[in-house]
Amino acid sequence: MQEAFICDYIRTPIGRFGGALSSVRTDDLGAIPLTALQARNPKVDWEAVEDVIYGCANQAGEDNRNVGRMAVLLSGLPQSIPASTINRLCGSGMNAVIDAARAIKAGEADLIVAGGVESMSRAPFVMPKADTAFSRNAEIYDTTIGWRFINPLLKKQYGVDSMPETGENVAEQFQISREDQDKFALGSQQKAATAQQNGRLAIEITPVTIPQRRGEDMVVDADEHPRATNLDKLAALRAPFREGGTVTAGNASGVNDGAAALIIASQQAACKHGLTPIARIMGGAVAGVEPRIMGIGPAPATQKLCQRLKLKPTDFEVIELNEAFAAQGIAVLRELGLDETSPHINPNGGAIALGHPLGMSGARITGTAALQLHQGRGGGGGEDGRGRANNGRYALATMCIGVGQGIAIALEKV
């Protein structure tokens, strides 16, 4: 069985809801990292790409009808390259990477581009068709995030808690205090601010140029979501989702826009196309949990993956855990026997600071983990005083998924 390697990774900046990227169509947004990969890798024979696999959670607006294929056609890639769009909600982008790696490991492909896209700003409102003749009943659903067209049987059996409510459920069940959530959120913001200032995040970002009606084009080249804050400001925020709750806008991820893409190749294809592998994809795993505590999903997914690879959570020198909510991030880390304050966990900030464009995030944290490992940055394997791991070998990226799932991927430095 041949190995699969991440050979390059690039992403757009992450925009705030209604912010800098909100005027960019979702299919155009998905094309941007594909175009950037072509410019960065001139030795690649792009006709040899056997598939493009994109994750996208919504698929109700401009991302409908296979946005992966639309992005390929808009990016300048040869039209002979096929593409698919997969949906595992928040885990879609990571699932795309895992599927690409599996195809290569199985010997059915040698060169695939995987990634994900989401424009939550541009998610449309949708209406169901009438269920009786001449019906005057009209419903409208906002597709930005959350439930719609709810199955009554599913609601009766499992409930239909909103995403913030699932965060509250996790906080209550796993006894995660408001104070610990706010400290975790502040840490995410501080690490993201440092990574912006020292240029670490810029390494993985391709600028987005947005034409203006008047004047010069607007160039977006940095993540828009991070905010300067402190514990006093975070503590003052209202918890609007439950009486006496602990989940706030300050300790939860954002509603965002962005796209990311990675080149996944066999060793033979990497050599043939002048690519330099930066990480080997060891494997991936998924797990199901109660929908009402969907945020704990990364714990069983990681445990399943570790068991398969004969590793322990403490063996990973770089960990990227998607921060849907501080409550679930802390609960997952404690379940895995990890210290949530460790510098090797989300060393450049997580989704609380950077944002969470649903279909993009899994591709982003996988690519970020690969880069972090390749550059020798981390915190779990002995540090040199600047957050750099001296002997980092393994990286983990993992995330929770709406409706009760978790997903994880393990990487090895090459």
N, C-alpha and C positions, 0 to 999 in steps of 0.2 A: 504494500500500500504506500503510495507516494504521499509526501507531506504538503501542506498548504501554508503559505507564508503571506503575511501582510507586507506589501512592498512600498506602498505610499498611502497617504491619508491627507485629505484636505476638506475643509468645511467653510461655509459662509459664517459671517458673524451671526450671533443670535439676536434677533430683534424683539422688542417688547410688543405686547398686544396693541395694535393700532399705531405702532411706531415706525421706525425708519424703513423696515422692509415690507410694510403693509401694502404698499402699492405694487409690489412685485407678484405677478401671477404665480400660483403654486408650481405649475409645470415649468415656467421660466426659472423659478427658484431652484428646482431640482436639477436643471441643466447646468447651473453655474459651477458646481464642483466637478462635473464631468468635463466641462470645457477647461477648467483649471488643470485637471490631471493630464489632459492632452498637451497643454503648454509646458508642464513640468517634466514630461517624459517623452521627449522627441524621438527617442530610439525605438519606441514601441510601435510595432505594426498593428494598428488598431483594428484592422480587418481580422486579426487573429483572436480578438475578444469573443468568447463563445456565448456569453450571456451578460446581461446587466440585471441585478436583482435589487429592487428598491423596497424599503419599508414605508408604509404610510398608514396612519390610523383612521383618518376621516374618510376620504374617497367619496365625498358627497358633493363636491363643487368642481373647481378647476383641476382637482386631483382625481377626478373620476375617469373611468375607461382606461385604466392602466397608465398611471402617471409616470411609471418607470420608462415605458416605451415612448411617451411624449417627451420626456426629458432627453432621451437618447437622440430623437429626431431634432430637437431644438439645440442640442449641444454641439452639433457639427460632427459627431461620430458617424461612421458609415451606416447607412440605412440597413445594411445586411446584418447588423448586430441586433439580436432579439432582446427582449426585456420583459420582466414580470414585476408585478407589485404584490407584496404580501402584507397581511394584516395580522399581527399579534398585538394590537393596540400599542402600549408604550414600548413593548419589546420588539417592534417590527424591524427597526434598523439593525439591531443585534441579530435577530433571526435571519436577516438577509446575509450577514457575514457568515453565520454558522452554516446556512444552506450552501453558500459558495464554497466554503471549505470542505464540506462533505462531498460535493460533486467532484472536487479536485482529488480528494483522498480516494474516492471510489474509481478514479481513472476515467471519468466521463467528461472531464474538462481540464484545461491547463491554465486558462487565463479568464478571470471573471472580475467584473466591477460590482461591488456591493455597497449599499448605502441606504439613505432614507431622507425623507423630506416631510415637512409639515408647515403649512401656513395657517395658524389658528386664527389670525386676524381675518383671513378671507373665508373662513368656514361659513357656509351659507345657512339660511333658514330653509327647512323643508316641510312639506305638507303631505299627509297621506291622502290616498284616493278615498272617495266616498265608499262606505261599506254597504249602503242601501241606495236604491234608486231615489233620485230627487232629494237626497239628504241635504239638510241645511246646516249640518254640524261641521265646523271647520276647526282643525287643530294646526298649530305650527310649532316646530321644534328648532331650537338653536343647536347646531351640530358642533359647536366649538369644543365642547367636552361634556361627558356625562351621558346618562341614559336617554333614549328616545324609543318610541314604538315598543313600549314595555310589554312583555309577555306576562299576563296575570298569573299564570302558574309559576313562572320563575320568581315573580315578586312574592308570591305566597310561600314558596319553599325556601328562598334564600334572601329575600329582601332586596331592595334596590338603593342601598346607601350611596349618597354622592361621594365623590372622591374625598373632600374634606371630612365627611362623616366617617369614612373608613380610617382616616388618620386619627380621629378622635377615638375610634374603637381600639386601635392599636395602642394609643397612649394609655387608655384605661386598662386594657387587658394585660399589658406588659409593664404597667406602672412607670411610665415615662413622664417625668415632671415638666411643667412649663419652663422652669428655670433651666433644666438640662436642654430642652428643645431650643430655647433662645440662645444658649451658649453655643450649641452646635451650629445654629444659623449664623451667628456672628463669626464663628470660625470659617464658615464657607465664604462669607463676604470678604473677610480679611485675606484669605488665601487667594481669592480671585483678584482682589486689588493688587496684591503683590505680583501675581502672574501677569497682570496687564502692564504693570510698571516695569518689570524686568524683561518684557518681551517674550516670555514663554508662550503665552496664548497666541501671540501674533504669528508664531511659527506654523500654526495649523490653520490659519485663516486666510482665505482669498477674498480680497475686497469686492464689494458689490457696487457697481456704478448705476445710478438711477437718474435717467434724464429728467430735467426740470423744464417746466413751461417757459420759464424765464431764467436767464443767467446760466452759470456753469452747472454741469452735472454734479449731483451729490454723490460722494464716495463714502460708503459705509465700510469701515475697516476694523471695527472693534465691537465687542459684545456690548449691547445696550442695556442689559438688565441689571448688572451689579449696582448696588447702592451703598453709599457710605452710611454707617449706622453705629449704634453702640447698644449696650445692654439696657440702658434706661429707655431708649427709644423703642426697642423691641418689647420690653415689658409693658410699655404704655399702650400697645396695640390691642384692640378689642378681639376677642375670640367669638366670632359671629355664628359659628356653626352648631353650637350646643350651649345650653345654659351651664355655666361653670366649666366651659371647655378650655382647651389649651392650644388648639391649632389656630394660627393667625396668618395674615398675609406675609408677615415677616419671617415665619419659620416653615413656610411652604414654598414649593417651586412655583414658577410663573406660568403664564399662558403666552406662548412665544412662537416665533417664526424662524425657520432655518433649514439647511440641507447639508449633508455630508456624504462623502464617497471614499471608498478604499479600493485599491488594486489588490486582488488576491490571486496568487500564482503558485504553480508548482515550481520546484527548484529548476527544472529544465526550462520552463517558460521564462523564469526570471533571468537566467543566463542568456537565453536567446534574445530577449528584448531589452537587455541592458538595465535591468531592474536590480535594486539592492534590497534583499529581504531585511526587514527590521524586527520582525517577530514571527515565531512559528505558532500557528493555531493548534493548540493541544486538543481542544474539544469543547463542546457546549452541552448544556443540559437545561431542561425546563421542569417545572413542578407546578402542581395545582394546590391551592389553599382555599379556605372559606372566602367567598367574595367580600364579606363584611370586614375582613382583616387582610385585604389583598396586599397591603404594604409589607407583610412579613414574607412574601413570596421568595425574595432572594435567598433567604436562609435555607429552605429545603432544596432549592435549585443548586446552590453552592455546595451543600452537603452531598447531594447526589453526584455532582461533578467531581468533587474531591475523592469520593469513594471510588469512582471509576478510574481516576488518574493516580490513586494511591498517594494523595497529598492531603495536607491539613490547611485550614484557613490561615493559620499562622505561617505557612510556608511562602505566602505571597508577599513580595517586597513592595509591590505597587497594587493598590486596590482602588478601583473606580466604582463607587456605589451611587447609583442615581438617587438623588435626594428628592423624591416626590414630596415627602414631608420629613421634617426633622424627627418626628415621633417614630416613624417607621424606619428611618435610617439608623437611629440609635438602637431600636429594638432588634433589628437584623444583626447589627454588629455585636451586641451583647449575646444574642443567641449563638453566634459563631465564635464566641470567646475572644472578641477583639475589643480594644480600647478605642472608643469613638474619637478621642482626642489625638490619636496617633498621627504623626505628620505624613505617613505613607498612605493614608486614606484620603482620597480626593485632594491631592497636594496642591492643585491649582484652583480649588473651589469646585463646588458641585452645582446641581440644578437650582438650589435655593438662591444662589448668587447669579449663575450664568443663565438660567432659564431651562425650560423643558418643552421644546417643540416635539410632540409625541413621537412621530415616525422617525425623526432625526436622531433622537437622544441615544439610542442604543448603538448606532454607528459612531456617534461622537465619542462616547465614553470608551468604546473599544479602540478607536483610533488614538485617543488621548493616552490610554493605558499603554498601547504599543510604542508611542513616541516617548513616553516617560521612561519605559523600560529600556528602550534603545539608547537614550541619552544618559542612562545611569542615574536617573533621579528617582528618589523614593524616600523611604524612611524605616523600612522594616528590617534591613539587613546590615545595620551598622552605619552610622552617619559620619560625615566629615565636618559637621558643624553648620552646613548650609542646606540641610535637607537632602543631600545627595547620598544615595545608597552606594556603598563601596562594592557590593557583590550581589546586586539584584539579579535574579534569574527568572522569577515567575511574576506574572501580573494576572489579576482577576478583574473582570468587569461584570457587574450584576445589577439587576433592576427588578422592581415590582411591576405588575401588570394589572390593569383594571379587570374586573370580573374574577379576580382571584387566581393569579399565576405569578411565577417568578422565572427568570431566565439568567443564565450565567455563561461566561466564556472564559477560558484560561489560555494564556499566552506564555511563550518561553522566548527569552532573549536569544538572538542569533548574532 
